Amino acid sequence: MAPNIALKTEEIPFYAKLLTAGTAGCIADFATFPFDTAKVRLQVQGENAASRTKVIHAPYNVPVMSAGLAPRKTITVTPRGPGPRYRGTVGTIMTIAREEGPKSLYNGLTAGLQRQAAFASIRIGCYDTTKTIYQSWFQGDVRSSDGASIPIRICAGITTGALAVLVAQPTEVVKVRFQAAARNGSSKYSSTVGAYRSIAKTEGVRGLWRGTFPNVIRNSIVSVAEIVCYDVFKDMILRNRILEDGIPCHFSAAVMAGFSATVVASPVDVVKTRFMNSPVGKYKNAVDCAVKTAVKEGPSAFYKGFVPAFSRLVSWNICMWITYEQIKKAVDQSFRS
């Protein structure tokens, strides 16, 4: 039977699982943070526009030459507003680096690492333990967590994803606001600690948990798509002896997990980003944010930033799972010796 994503995790203490997952998450977040910043900028782009085809000049007439003896024609030209500031993943990263400096690509990194230290530790570090608990409740056989059914794995992923959000939501709020702010004076926060204090003072403690509902939905979906898909794909690869349990296997499963997560989570991710970054009173709730986004910008707005989100999630999954597996293997060997 194929081994689980953890190598004999029963032999590893619970605290070691949390530290291993948190460390791997922080390393992956640091390596892929510019993609995340580009994704956030693309997602919030356009939400403050009065309309998608804003007129900035009065219409004017342009004469057009006609062939033969036909009279000259005149057409009316209506100038439109300037194009979007950010275009594509690479273009967005280059624009931010050129206009604001390369350091701006890492705006909110401190909050991002704080988020991963709490978020990845719970979401990934608790997954195997939660899966084993559910397996004992519903299947009764806990000799190997590899035998857990897909519904049990999904329930474990949803549980750890939702729990991680409830704990780490303030760090997510601060991270998104730093990433969304350009260096043109729109940033209200001088530091990460100052951001926590400012939000709590101006919006109340509830402001630090702003957007919790869409984030719980989003991260429950992402947890299932990332952790469960990785778990299932890895088991499938090993069970069919396509690859051995090593870096090529972990890489392949991580790519498939990252793609799955991007496809299913992008609409909720856009709503979450906009709602958390919005001023108080702009949206009544997450549903209101989703409705206004659809009416104002159309359904395609829910997939704004898809390419950087895909680039970030796939690269994050590759970095995270390979690092996680290697650290776990080292920790497992140290506890065996």
Secondary structure, 3 states (H helix, E strand, C coil): CCCCCCCCHHHCCHHHHHHHHHHHHHHHHHHHHHHHHHHHHHHHCCCCCCCCCCECCCCEEEEECCCCCCCCEEEEECCECCCCCCCCHHHHHHHHHHHHCHHHHHCCHHHHHHHHHHHHHHHCCCHHHHHHHHHHHHCCCCCCHHHCCHHHHHHHHHHHHHHHHHHHHHHHHHHHHHHHCCCCCCCCCCCHHHHHHHHHHHHCHHHHCCCHHHHHHHHHHHHHHHHHHHHHHHHHHHHCCCCCCCHHHHHHHHHHHHHHHHHHHHHHHHHHHHHHHCCCCCCCCHHHHHHHHHHHHCHHHHHCCHHHHHHHHHHHHHHHHHHHHHHHHHHHHHHHC
